[in-house]
Amino acid sequence: MSIDKQFIEKFMSVTTKAALAASFLVGKNDKIATDQAAVDSMRTELNNINMTGEIVIGEGTLDEAPLLYTGEVLGTKNGPNFDIAVDPVEGTNFVANNLPGGIAVLAISEKGNLFNAPETYMDKIATGKIDNGVIDLDNSLEQNIKNLSDFRNKDISSITVCILDRPRHKKTINKLKELNVKIKLITDGDVLGALYVSDPKYNVDIFLGIGGGPEGVLAASALDAFGCHFQGRFIFDNENDIKLANTMGIKDLTKKYELKEIVKGDSLFCATGITNSDILKGISMDNNTYTSETLITHKSSNYKKVVRLVKSLDEWYLFLVKNGQKELLIKTL
């Protein structure tokens, strides 16, 4: 079974409208309002799709609604059953402060095929397409860099590593400096960070380090379509996280997950730029039109493309009126 291609345009509309909603709050220094605008738009648009879609990776639990909460069922309830992972605004800080890298993102799989990731950290590693055994989370950092250097036939000094700039990565960053590799530090947004390895034009050979577990699943969906390598290991280092793992049926707390265990079968991934990044341009407006860029991958059809749309803002205003989003309408006028 696979996800019908008709859903490409439908889910692209979900992230496009969420990004547009958030774009009106760029630079307003209000992360909560930014996230809420994207959530409201995303929920409305998902509910218009002929499907039964369950949020398996969201922004909290039912008690924390009106977020898109884990376990929430969306759609018309007519159509295929999907698992949905969402991050209405990855990089709320970027958007609130008018910084590069904000996106609206989601991933879709057939029911039961998307790993239900706990809200914990994940140690992850990603590269472009490689042979089995070249890169492994269980290898030392030095071994992985050397293996990748040999496989790519590049000097170690020409290898570029992308990693989140966090205190927890201090030792790793120092080791990378000792190895004399090129280092690309990112301040946030490890979905986009992982996607740098999907295309040689971004000049990133490997993404590694500790980031969000849910973001790891989102990135894995796109990387799978590109034929990339990805591994992740969840970090359960406190009593609450261990209880959460037990509740979710995770028995082996140190298990290393391969890409095919995180995303099974077919998947569809959409990420729309809110603010500019190396991968996607953010929402821009000119008179009564807006322009968006969305990275879409659909594994079964081998569809991998950045789609640029130019649309009338009148359509957006009508969408808000039709769906009763008065508060957001006021903010956008």
C-alpha positions, 0 to 999 in steps of 0.5 A: 500500500502507498499514500495516494499522490492526491494528498501531496497538494492537500498536505502542502496546503496545510503547511503553506497556510500554517506558515502564512499564518505564522508569518504575520507574527514574524519579529513580534517577539511573541512565541506563543501567539506565533505557535497558536496561529500556525496550530489553528490554521493547521488544525482547520486545514487538516480537518478539511481532508478526507482522511482519519488522521491521528496525531502521533507526534504533536505538541502535548497531551489532550490536557494541553489543548488547543495545541495539536495534541498527541492522540488527536484525530483529525480529518473528515473521518472519510478516507484512509487512516494516517499517522501524522507528525507535526511541528506547526512552527519549528523554530518559534524563536526564529520566527518571533525574533525575525531570524532565519530558519523558521518552518511549518512541518509535518510528516504522514504515514499509513496507520501504524508506520510512523514511530510514536516518539516520546518528548525526550532527547535523541542522539542522532546521526545522518548522512547522504546515501552511504554503504552499510556500516560506514557510519554508526552511532556506536562508532567513535566520533573519530571513526565515523569521520574517518570512515566518511572521509574514506568513503567520500574520497575526501580529506578529513579537513574537507568534511563538513559537520553540522551540529547544534550549538549547545553546551551539551555538545562542547566536548564533541565540538572540541573533538571536531576541532581537533580532527580539523573538520569544517563545523557548521553550528546551528542555534536551533531547528534540527529538522532543517539541520538534518536535511542539509545532508540530503543534497550535496549543494548544501555542503554538509557531509554529516549531521550529528548530536543530541536534539529533539526526538520528535524532530528526529522522526520528522527529519527521518521521513524526508531523509528516507525519501532521499535515500539517506542514512539516519540512526537515532537513540532516545535518551531516557535519563530521568525518572519521568522519561523512563516512566513515559517510555514504559507507558509507550511500550518502549522496553529497551531504553538504549535501543539504536533505531534504524531509519526503517524502524522509525518510518515504515513503508510509504511517507509524505513530508512537507516543510514550508519556510516561514523565515528564510533558510539555506533550504527554503525561502520564507513567506514574502508578500507583495501587494495582494499576493504571497509567495511560499516555498515548500519542500515535499517528499513522497517516497513511493512516487520518488517525488522530491521537490521544492515547490514555489507558489504565488497566491492571492491573499484574498484566498487566505482572508476567505479561508479565515472567514469561512473557518471562523478564525476571527482573531487571526483575521484581525491580526492579518488585516 
